[in-house]
Amino acid sequence: MLEMLRGYRLIALLALTLAGSALPAHTQSDDERYNIMRPEKPEPWLAPKYKSPRGTHQHVVIPQRSPAQQKRTAVPPPMFVPQTGRVLPNLPAISGSGPGGTETYQDRAARCAHQAGVYGQAAGDRNAYVGSCINQ
């Protein structure tokens, strides 16, 4: 009984193999698959391409450059540090982000924190120096 089943299986497998190889296989060539120069088919859901009306002459007008405003670099007065007894000069405010290039609170805080790092031990207590510099 088992031998008959094996024979039927072998015949079925052989028939499927022959049937699969008898069908002609169509492969696409590279020209059919990857031809980028082939014209595109118009899609019905896309808007039509813009066509300029004839007879119009539109020219591009380039606006004139206005001169850039010069930012003022104001130097605050020197600062007395009571812990060390020294007078330390303030660094100039480079970038004022306020209206008209004025120094804002954030600009002043960044400048004072930078100065405290530049002066190091000469500034004394860093937190006290930054606080008094900001409130100057």
Contacts in CASP RR format, 6 or more apart in sequence:
PFRMAT RR
TARGET T0000
AUTHOR 0000-0000-0000
METHOD contacts of the structure
MODEL  1
MLEMLRGYRLIALLALTLAGSALPAHTQSDDERYNIMRPEKPEPWLAPKY
KSPRGTHQHVVIPQRSPAQQKRTAVPPPMFVPQTGRVLPNLPAISGSGPG
GTETYQDRAARCAHQAGVYGQAAGDRNAYVGSCINQ
69 100 0 8 1.000
71 95 0 8 1.000
71 96 0 8 1.000
71 101 0 8 1.000
72 101 0 8 1.000
73 92 0 8 1.000
73 93 0 8 1.000
73 94 0 8 1.000
74 92 0 8 1.000
74 93 0 8 1.000
74 103 0 8 1.000
75 89 0 8 1.000
75 90 0 8 1.000
75 91 0 8 1.000
75 92 0 8 1.000
75 93 0 8 1.000
76 90 0 8 1.000
76 93 0 8 1.000
76 136 0 8 1.000
77 90 0 8 1.000
77 136 0 8 1.000
78 87 0 8 1.000
78 88 0 8 1.000
78 89 0 8 1.000
78 90 0 8 1.000
79 87 0 8 1.000
79 88 0 8 1.000
79 89 0 8 1.000
79 90 0 8 1.000
79 132 0 8 1.000
79 133 0 8 1.000
79 136 0 8 1.000
80 86 0 8 1.000
80 87 0 8 1.000
81 87 0 8 1.000
81 88 0 8 1.000
81 122 0 8 1.000
81 123 0 8 1.000
81 124 0 8 1.000
81 129 0 8 1.000
83 124 0 8 1.000
83 125 0 8 1.000
83 128 0 8 1.000
84 121 0 8 1.000
84 122 0 8 1.000
84 123 0 8 1.000
84 124 0 8 1.000
86 122 0 8 1.000
88 115 0 8 1.000
88 119 0 8 1.000
88 122 0 8 1.000
88 123 0 8 1.000
90 111 0 8 1.000
90 115 0 8 1.000
90 133 0 8 1.000
91 111 0 8 1.000
91 114 0 8 1.000
91 115 0 8 1.000
91 118 0 8 1.000
93 103 0 8 1.000
93 107 0 8 1.000
93 108 0 8 1.000
93 111 0 8 1.000
94 111 0 8 1.000
95 107 0 8 1.000
96 102 0 8 1.000
96 103 0 8 1.000
96 104 0 8 1.000
96 107 0 8 1.000
97 104 0 8 1.000
97 106 0 8 1.000
97 107 0 8 1.000
98 104 0 8 1.000
98 107 0 8 1.000
103 111 0 8 1.000
105 134 0 8 1.000
108 133 0 8 1.000
108 134 0 8 1.000
109 130 0 8 1.000
109 134 0 8 1.000
111 133 0 8 1.000
112 129 0 8 1.000
112 130 0 8 1.000
112 131 0 8 1.000
112 133 0 8 1.000
112 134 0 8 1.000
113 130 0 8 1.000
115 123 0 8 1.000
115 129 0 8 1.000
115 133 0 8 1.000
116 123 0 8 1.000
116 126 0 8 1.000
116 129 0 8 1.000
116 130 0 8 1.000
116 133 0 8 1.000
117 123 0 8 1.000
117 126 0 8 1.000
119 129 0 8 1.000
120 126 0 8 1.000
123 129 0 8 1.000
END
